[in-house]
């Protein structure tokens, strides 16, 4: 088992892995520090990260996500995830079967990439999703660390945060 497998790992899934899941990956990683392994992927990745996601991460949170890329689920490390969180209905419907047990939750967020309008309106849609994710992550990270090693307890907390 690699050293990264000793940390609870979170996977954020969306269809395209270009907006919501990238925001989640980089925000959670930034807020959690080195306590967790954090990944994101897409069931049908677009192959590129939406520039508004990168802009919001940089300009609102000071997070350099220039290394972010839209990736497939099969590109991820073959190590267990403590939690798999889907962020769009399509990804929830097509979430793969995992070879390891994991807490599962669905946190549906509107797709900010689907917003039409000015650049400012599009940026606001991304910022709104990022702020909602940040609020959930702060509440999640306030939990005792042992909750992240108990799959049932973690799944209950993730479902509680979805509402």
N, C-alpha and C positions, 0 to 999 in steps of 0.2 A: 504494500500500500504506500503511495507516495505521501510526502509531507502535506500536500494540499488536501488530501483526503481526511486528515485529522481535524480539519475545520468544517463546521457546518457549511454546506454549499447551497446556494440559491440559484435557480434557473428561472429567468423571465422569458416567456414565450409569446410571440405574436406571429401573425402570418408573414409579414414582410421583413421583420427585424430591421426596420429602418427608422422607427419613430418611438412608439411607446416602450417597447422592450429595451431599446438603447438608452432612453431616458432612465428607465428603471435600473438597468445594470450600472450605469455610471453614477447615478445619485446614491443608490444603496451602497455601492463600493466606497464612495466618498464619505458617507455618513458613518458607515460601519468600521472604517479603517481596516486593519488586517485581521479582524476577528472572524471573517467569513470569506469563502470563495464565492465569487459572483460571476455569473455568465448570462448571456442572452442569446437567443437563436430564433429562427423563423421556420415555420412549416413549409413556406414557399418564399424564401428570401428574395428581396428585390435586387440584391447585389450592390446596393449603395445606401448610405445613411442619409436621411433627409437633412439638408443643410440647416433647417430651422431647429432641429434637435441639437445639433452641434452648437448653434448660436445661443440657444437658451442655456445649455449647460455651461458654456463659456461666460456669457454676459450676465446671467442671473446668479450662477453658483461658483464661478471661477474655476470650473472643471475643464481641463483640456481633454477633450474626447477625440482629438484628431486621429487617434489610432483605432477608433471604432470602425467596425465593418459589419456588413450584413452577412450573417453566416447561417449555414444549415445546422440542424440538430446533430447530424452525424459527424460534424467537425469538432464536437465538444469532447472533453476528456471522458474516458470510460470509467468514471468514478461515481459513487453514489451522490445523489442530491438529497439534502435534508428536506427541501421544498421545491416544488414546481408550481409557478404561478403564471396562469395565462391572463393576458391583458386584453384580448379581443375575442369575440364570440367564435370567429372562424378557427382560431388556434385552439380554443377550448373544445370545439367539436372534432377537431382532427389531431388532438394531442396524442402522441405516440404512447405505446405501452412501454413502460420503463422496466429494465431488468432488475432494478433495485426498488425497495419500498421507499416512498417519499410522501411527505405531506403534500396534498394537492389543494389548490384553491383557484378560484376564478375571480379576478378583479376587473370587470369590464369598464373600459374607458372609451369615450368617443375617439375616433381616429382624427388627430389633429391634421394629418396630411390630407384629409378629405375636405378641409375647410377651404372655401373659395372666398376671395376678397383681396384686400390689399396685403402687402407684405406685413404691415403692422397687425392686421387681423389674424393672419396666419401665425405670426410669432406669438400673439396672445393665446391662441389655441394651444400651442405647444407649452407655453408657460403655465397655463391653467392645469394641464395634465401633470406637468412636472411638480407643481405646487401640491396637487392632490396626492401624488406619489410620496412626496417629501413628508407630508403630514402622516401618512400611514407608516412610513418607514421609521419616523421618530417614535411613534407609539409602539411599533414592533421592537425597536432597539431598546426600549425602556424595560422590556421583559427580562427576567433572570436568564442567564446563559443556559442553565439546564433545560429550559423550555425548548431550546433549539435541538436538543438531543432526544427529546421524547416526541415521536412522530404524531401521536394522537393529540397531545397538548398543543403542538405547533400547528397542526391542521385546524384545531378549534380556534386558536388565536388568529390565524390567517382568515378564516371564515368570518370571525367577529369583526375584523378590520375591513372586510369587504362591504359592510353595510354602513 
